[in-house]
Amino acid sequence: MYKNGLDSLILFAYNINITINCKIIYMITKISFSNFYSIGDEREISFLKGGIYSEKDRGYFQYKKREKVSLINGFFGSNASGKSNVLRAISTIMRLIFNVNNSQDLSKQLVLVRPNSHKKYENKSTKLGMDFLLGSNYYQYNIEIENVNTIVREELLLTTLDKKNAKAKKIFLRTKKNGISFGSEYQGLKDYLSLANIEDYQSFISHLINNVNAKAVADFINYRKTVAVFLKTDGYDVSVPIPVAILNSALKISSLNQDHKQAALKLTQEMMSCFDESIEALQIINENNQISIKVKHRDFIHSIDMLEESAGTRELFSHIFDIISTFKTGGVVVYDETNRYFHPDIEIALLSLFANKEFNLKNSQLFFASHNHDTMDLLDINQTFIVEKQDMSSLVYKLAEIENAKQRDNIKKKYRLGLFGGSPDISLFDYRLKQLL
């Protein structure tokens, strides 16, 4: 059964209507963060690799002569190490930048970030940063937040890639003390300030994107719909339980025109039949503002509700439409605990599509966390990140930064032996469990 399921997952890419286009759409090249959930001191993570692209560079996009961006990035560590918080940092920055609902009537009780709860970081601000490629430009965005929702510093810099030796230019800088200032080329945005009432809890960049048709944010306006759709695809999140994820997927599919809706339902059904070959059709019913998803099985007397399906089937329905759409348009997928409900072979088949240039024609980018060590086979040491907790704070480091990690080593074996850190102490767990019993 899983052989057929794997074939279906791999072959579906051939049936997606994609026009090959090498123009950069949206890729993250670097993130930085401090005092965010379990993350303490400031840490910077690069998703770049130097050198000229070769056939050995599986899962990379060469965006300039000697610099490549990783299209698939995996985070590994024991339970409660902080993997989810690293991924949450990525999605939080994306929401601050591209959130189309960041309107002026939001409650001042809105929580933008959760600082580290350790007393060491009491009264310290949270800092988040992201460098990314958007359109044909390189942007650097940094934000500093106090008391969970008060923005005290925010800046956006731009480097034009098609100009040789171009330097970063300031688009705007916002500080609590001096307000908002603009770079020399973007002074025209001053006129917008008189029209805007920017609250302390609202990102200025989202106001520019939503309200100003200016050259300074043209890339954001042009690509906003592509990027914003794929802010976060979680296996599980306390704020998005599985039933809500199912509902969100149903709403997205229902919003399509009839032809596209039927195509999306058919493709989703084919994916779900990888788990259960008896699944023949899907139906989304919207009556009296109540949505239900019905699954038709071969030889069943009647259709059954999606919530009665297996956890893996529900997971696939919740997220496969977003993932397929990302392959069609380009964008970013942030997927926590990809191993949670999927069979290991299905998980690997799904993740491997991002590393395969034959399928990932739009250079879509994936950030995932998994407890399945076999997913390490998809990555090189510049795409593998270890997360572990020390002194009540999460540390993140690239495997390539470790002295005894070499590309041709048996990475999985060494990781499981604890040579790279980020793995649980099984003997201690086993001892304590037996003591309790």
ROMARDO-173457 format. One record per residue (C-alpha): x, y, z; residue number from 1. Coordinates in nm, 3 decimals, padded with zeros to 5 digits. Layout:
N
        u        v        w  seq
        X        Y        Z  NUM
...
# end
This chain:
437
        u        v        w  seq
   00.000   00.000   00.000    1
   00.273   00.249   00.092    2
   00.452   00.175  -00.234    3
   00.144   00.298  -00.421    4
   00.112   00.588  -00.181    5
   00.470   00.698  -00.243    6
   00.419   00.674  -00.620    7
   00.111   00.895  -00.592    8
   00.289   01.156  -00.382    9
   00.583   01.176  -00.622   10
   00.383   01.164  -00.944   11
   00.131   01.431  -00.847   12
   00.398   01.695  -00.913   13
   00.391   01.612  -01.283   14
   00.023   01.698  -01.298   15
   00.057   02.045  -01.145   16
   00.026   02.319  -01.402   17
   00.351   02.507  -01.340   18
   00.527   02.744  -01.575   19
   00.901   02.735  -01.524   20
   01.016   03.074  -01.402   21
   01.355   03.129  -01.242   22
   01.270   03.476  -01.114   23
   01.309   03.496  -00.737   24
   00.976   03.510  -00.556   25
   01.031   03.469  -00.183   26
   01.311   03.292   00.001   27
   01.447   03.342   00.351   28
   01.826   03.368   00.372   29
   01.880   03.445   00.742   30
   01.692   03.486   01.069   31
   01.792   03.622   01.408   32
   01.611   03.618   01.741   33
   01.652   03.673   02.114   34
   01.429   03.654   02.421   35
   01.156   03.469   02.232   36
   00.972   03.179   02.399   37
   01.247   02.934   02.506   38
   01.514   03.123   02.308   39
   01.735   03.341   02.525   40
   02.050   03.517   02.404   41
   02.061   03.649   02.050   42
   02.131   03.392   01.781   43
   02.162   03.420   01.403   44
   02.094   03.136   01.158   45
   02.198   03.148   00.794   46
   02.031   02.942   00.521   47
   02.304   03.022   00.269   48
   02.586   02.813   00.134   49
   02.883   02.950  -00.054   50
   03.011   02.829  -00.389   51
   02.879   02.764  -00.738   52
   02.583   02.530  -00.778   53
   02.658   02.173  -00.883   54
   02.452   01.856  -00.919   55
   02.559   01.760  -00.566   56
   02.381   02.066  -00.428   57
   02.041   01.904  -00.385   58
   01.780   02.146  -00.263   59
   01.953   02.478  -00.332   60
   01.885   02.784  -00.546   61
   02.176   02.993  -00.676   62
   02.065   03.352  -00.636   63
   02.400   03.512  -00.711   64
   02.738   03.399  -00.843   65
   02.881   03.238  -00.531   66
   02.583   03.218  -00.298   67
   02.308   02.957  -00.274   68
   01.988   02.951  -00.070   69
   01.877   02.624   00.091   70
   01.526   02.523  -00.014   71
   01.485   02.254   00.253   72
   01.591   02.305   00.615   73
   01.541   02.052   00.894   74
   01.549   02.110   01.271   75
   01.623   01.822   01.508   76
   01.631   01.792   01.885   77
   01.473   01.618   02.180   78
   01.127   01.697   02.313   79
   01.100   02.046   02.466   80
   01.433   02.149   02.311   81
   01.276   02.450   02.137   82
   01.238   02.333   01.774   83
   00.881   02.461   01.757   84
   00.991   02.799   01.890   85
   01.252   02.841   01.617   86
   00.985   02.771   01.356   87
   00.747   03.000   01.544   88
   01.004   03.280   01.518   89
   01.005   03.243   01.139   90
   00.627   03.250   01.108   91
   00.596   03.538   01.357   92
   00.825   03.762   01.151   93
   00.635   03.671   00.837   94
   00.306   03.763   01.001   95
   00.445   04.097   01.119   96
   00.558   04.176   00.765   97
   00.277   04.043   00.549   98
  -00.027   04.031   00.777   99
  -00.310   04.180   00.572  100
  -00.533   04.195   00.880  101
  -00.305   04.418   01.087  102
  -00.572   04.688   01.110  103
  -00.595   04.987   01.342  104
  -00.882   04.853   01.549  105
  -00.683   04.563   01.696  106
  -00.692   04.538   02.073  107
  -00.395   04.677   02.261  108
  -00.397   04.349   02.448  109
  -00.276   04.178   02.132  110
   00.027   03.956   02.201  111
   00.284   03.995   01.925  112
   00.553   03.782   02.092  113
   00.610   03.576   02.405  114
   00.940   03.657   02.578  115
   01.151   03.398   02.758  116
   01.005   03.340   03.106  117
   01.340   03.287   03.277  118
   01.427   03.559   03.530  119
   01.755   03.619   03.345  120
   01.557   03.785   03.064  121
   01.313   03.981   03.279  122
   01.256   04.335   03.151  123
   01.452   04.263   02.833  124
   01.305   04.326   02.488  125
   01.245   04.064   02.220  126
   01.441   04.104   01.896  127
   01.354   03.937   01.567  128
   01.517   03.974   01.227  129
   01.488   03.826   00.881  130
   01.687   03.865   00.560  131
   01.498   03.752   00.253  132
   01.477   03.760  -00.124  133
   01.154   03.904  -00.261  134
   01.094   03.974  -00.627  135
   01.442   04.054  -00.751  136
   01.559   04.238  -00.439  137
   01.724   04.153  -00.109  138
   01.557   04.287   00.207  139
   01.664   04.304   00.572  140
   01.391   04.348   00.831  141
   01.449   04.390   01.206  142
   01.202   04.454   01.486  143
   01.231   04.496   01.862  144
   00.933   04.451   02.093  145
   00.888   04.528   02.463  146
   00.616   04.400   02.698  147
   00.484   04.148   02.440  148
   00.319   04.407   02.212  149
   00.502   04.743   02.215  150
   00.723   04.793   01.910  151
   01.021   05.010   02.007  152
   01.235   04.966   01.697  153
   01.168   04.858   01.340  154
   01.369   04.894   01.020  155
   01.365   04.785   00.658  156
   01.672   04.786   00.433  157
   01.692   04.709   00.061  158
   01.973   04.586  -00.164  159
   01.907   04.581  -00.538  160
   02.046   04.256  -00.677  161
   02.069   04.362  -01.042  162
   02.316   04.640  -00.956  163
   02.678   04.538  -00.917  164
   02.827   04.605  -00.571  165
   02.499   04.759  -00.454  166
   02.487   04.856  -00.087  167
   02.194   04.826   00.150  168
   01.968   05.132   00.148  169
   01.738   05.239   00.429  170
   01.372   05.242   00.338  171
   01.260   05.337   00.688  172
   01.370   05.334   01.050  173
   01.123   05.354   01.337  174
   01.227   05.410   01.697  175
   01.028   05.478   02.010  176
   01.228   05.793   02.077  177
   01.253   05.952   01.731  178
   00.953   05.816   01.545  179
   00.977   05.717   01.177  180
   01.243   05.837   00.934  181
   01.307   05.743   00.572  182
   01.610   05.686   00.353  183
   01.715   05.956   00.108  184
   01.543   05.781  -00.185  185
   01.216   05.731   00.002  186
   01.142   06.075   00.143  187
   00.815   06.075  -00.049  188
   00.673   05.837   00.208  189
   00.670   06.122   00.460  190
   00.338   06.234   00.314  191
   00.189   05.905   00.427  192
   00.270   05.970   00.792  193
   00.009   06.242   00.815  194
  -00.254   05.992   00.701  195
  -00.151   05.707   00.924  196
  -00.220   05.652   01.289  197
   00.037   05.390   01.380  198
  -00.014   05.227   01.716  199
   00.274   05.088   01.922  200
   00.153   04.734   01.862  201
   00.129   04.766   01.482  202
   00.417   04.704   01.241  203
   00.483   04.998   01.013  204
   00.580   04.771   00.726  205
   00.231   04.617   00.716  206
   00.082   04.966   00.689  207
   00.307   05.047   00.396  208
   00.213   04.725   00.220  209
  -00.160   04.770   00.274  210
  -00.193   05.142   00.219  211
   00.083   05.279  -00.002  212
   00.130   05.210  -00.371  213
   00.495   05.312  -00.366  214
   00.812   05.189  -00.535  215
   00.961   05.126  -00.192  216
   00.722   04.838  -00.126  217
   00.635   04.733  -00.481  218
   00.772   04.383  -00.430  219
   00.561   04.335  -00.117  220
   00.246   04.449  -00.298  221
   00.313   04.231  -00.602  222
   00.396   03.916  -00.408  223
   00.186   03.963  -00.095  224
  -00.081   03.709  -00.192  225
   00.180   03.448  -00.275  226
   00.366   03.490   00.051  227
   00.079   03.550   00.292  228
  -00.105   03.229   00.207  229
   00.176   03.013   00.344  230
   00.263   03.172   00.674  231
   00.256   02.856   00.879  232
   00.163   02.496   00.813  233
   00.178   02.323   01.149  234
   00.136   01.960   01.235  235
  -00.001   02.093   01.563  236
  -00.021   02.429   01.732  237
  -00.199   02.521   02.055  238
  -00.368   02.809   01.873  239
  -00.468   02.595   01.571  240
  -00.598   02.256   01.682  241
  -00.655   01.995   01.414  242
  -01.030   02.065   01.368  243
  -00.952   02.432   01.296  244
  -00.680   02.331   01.050  245
  -00.934   02.111   00.873  246
  -01.181   02.400   00.863  247
  -00.920   02.638   00.723  248
  -00.836   02.398   00.442  249
  -01.204   02.350   00.362  250
  -01.259   02.727   00.349  251
  -00.965   02.777   00.113  252
  -01.086   02.509  -00.124  253
  -01.445   02.637  -00.106  254
  -01.333   02.988  -00.204  255
  -01.211   02.864  -00.546  256
  -01.426   02.878  -00.856  257
  -01.617   02.561  -00.935  258
  -01.364   02.408  -01.176  259
  -01.065   02.476  -00.952  260
  -01.259   02.361  -00.648  261
  -01.337   02.023  -00.807  262
  -00.975   01.986  -00.919  263
  -00.851   02.067  -00.568  264
  -01.093   01.818  -00.411  265
  -00.990   01.549  -00.658  266
  -00.619   01.603  -00.596  267
  -00.669   01.608  -00.219  268
  -00.874   01.289  -00.239  269
  -00.595   01.121  -00.435  270
  -00.346   01.218  -00.166  271
  -00.573   01.087   00.111  272
  -00.617   00.758  -00.074  273
  -00.244   00.702  -00.017  274
  -00.348   00.620   00.338  275
  -00.682   00.459   00.262  276
  -00.734   00.323  -00.089  277
  -01.110   00.301  -00.035  278
  -01.151   00.682  -00.036  279
  -01.326   00.774  -00.360  280
  -01.444   01.134  -00.324  281
  -01.461   01.443  -00.101  282
  -01.745   01.685  -00.052  283
  -01.747   02.019   00.129  284
  -02.095   02.119   00.243  285
  -02.177   02.472   00.358  286
  -02.528   02.502   00.498  287
  -02.652   02.771   00.735  288
  -02.294   02.895   00.782  289
  -02.193   02.548   00.902  290
  -01.921   02.370   00.707  291
  -01.876   01.995   00.706  292
  -01.641   01.773   00.505  293
  -01.773   01.436   00.395  294
  -01.560   01.147   00.274  295
  -01.703   00.888   00.037  296
  -01.558   00.536   00.070  297
  -01.598   00.255  -00.179  298
  -01.885   00.021  -00.085  299
  -01.976   00.225   00.225  300
  -02.348   00.275   00.287  301
  -02.300   00.650   00.340  302
  -02.023   00.911   00.353  303
  -01.851   00.974   00.684  304
  -01.737   01.296   00.847  305
  -01.373   01.401   00.808  306
  -01.332   01.403   01.186  307
  -01.391   01.027   01.187  308
  -01.094   00.966   00.956  309
  -00.751   00.860   01.081  310
  -00.516   01.122   01.224  311
  -00.284   01.092   00.923  312
  -00.569   01.137   00.676  313
  -00.694   01.446   00.860  314
  -00.341   01.586   00.870  315
  -00.299   01.541   00.497  316
  -00.633   01.706   00.422  317
  -00.543   01.998   00.649  318
  -00.218   02.085   00.472  319
  -00.176   01.924   00.131  320
  -00.368   02.199  -00.049  321
  -00.133   02.466   00.090  322
   00.174   02.262   00.002  323
   00.056   02.195  -00.354  324
  -00.034   02.562  -00.396  325
   00.316   02.658  -00.281  326
   00.466   02.446  -00.558  327
   00.243   02.625  -00.808  328
   00.318   02.982  -00.698  329
   00.637   02.978  -00.492  330
   00.656   03.069  -00.125  331
   00.750   02.935   00.216  332
   00.613   02.643   00.418  333
   00.689   02.620   00.791  334
   00.588   02.274   00.907  335
   00.631   02.157   01.267  336
   00.651   01.788   01.360  337
   00.611   01.641   01.012  338
   00.648   01.297   01.171  339
   00.351   01.343   01.404  340
   00.087   01.155   01.204  341
   00.257   01.037   00.887  342
   00.418   00.701   00.818  343
   00.796   00.766   00.789  344
   00.802   00.679   00.416  345
   00.515   00.919   00.345  346
   00.685   01.194   00.545  347
   01.009   01.154   00.349  348
   00.826   01.144   00.015  349
   00.649   01.469   00.098  350
   00.958   01.651   00.223  351
   01.179   01.530  -00.061  352
   00.974   01.723  -00.317  353
   01.125   02.048  -00.191  354
   01.477   01.918  -00.256  355
   01.399   01.797  -00.608  356
   01.441   02.065  -00.876  357
   01.239   01.853  -01.117  358
   00.932   01.914  -00.901  359
   01.014   02.234  -00.712  360
   01.023   02.453  -01.020  361
   00.927   02.773  -00.834  362
   01.197   02.728  -00.569  363
   00.952   02.696  -00.282  364
   01.123   02.681   00.056  365
   01.056   02.446   00.347  366
   01.142   02.474   00.717  367
   01.047   02.164   00.913  368
   01.106   01.990   01.244  369
   01.096   01.614   01.286  370
   01.186   01.333   01.525  371
   01.236   01.097   01.231  372
   01.612   01.059   01.192  373
   01.573   00.922   00.840  374
   01.474   01.269   00.717  375
   01.838   01.364   00.771  376
   01.916   01.170   00.453  377
   01.740   01.447   00.258  378
   01.979   01.713   00.389  379
   02.343   01.808   00.381  380
   02.523   01.951   00.683  381
   02.436   02.309   00.578  382
   02.064   02.223   00.578  383
   02.060   02.041   00.913  384
   02.007   02.232   01.238  385
   02.037   02.099   01.593  386
   01.827   02.247   01.875  387
   01.901   02.174   02.239  388
   01.826   02.338   02.571  389
   02.103   02.454   02.802  390
   02.050   02.658   03.119  391
   01.677   02.686   03.042  392
   01.741   02.843   02.701  393
   01.726   02.690   02.352  394
   02.043   02.688   02.144  395
   02.036   02.645   01.767  396
   02.333   02.563   01.550  397
   02.398   02.440   01.199  398
   02.555   02.097   01.171  399
   02.821   02.243   00.942  400
   02.941   02.451   01.239  401
   03.036   02.141   01.437  402
   03.401   02.051   01.403  403
   03.361   01.673   01.375  404
   03.066   01.680   01.132  405
   03.161   01.595   00.776  406
   02.936   01.568   00.475  407
   03.010   01.202   00.407  408
   02.981   01.087   00.767  409
   02.691   00.875   00.886  410
   02.512   01.179   01.026  411
   02.211   00.984   01.154  412
   02.422   00.739   01.351  413
   02.638   01.009   01.507  414
   02.333   01.217   01.596  415
   02.163   00.921   01.764  416
   02.483   00.853   01.958  417
   02.463   01.207   02.092  418
   02.785   01.330   01.927  419
   02.619   01.645   01.791  420
   02.393   01.721   02.087  421
   02.021   01.777   02.064  422
   01.927   01.414   02.141  423
   01.739   01.289   02.449  424
   01.906   01.102   02.734  425
   01.723   00.774   02.687  426
   01.899   00.600   02.975  427
   01.791   00.872   03.220  428
   01.435   00.865   03.087  429
   01.425   00.485   03.113  430
   01.560   00.493   03.470  431
   01.312   00.755   03.593  432
   01.021   00.583   03.423  433
   01.103   00.254   03.593  434
   01.149   00.430   03.928  435
   00.801   00.580   03.897  436
   00.653   00.241   03.808  437
# end
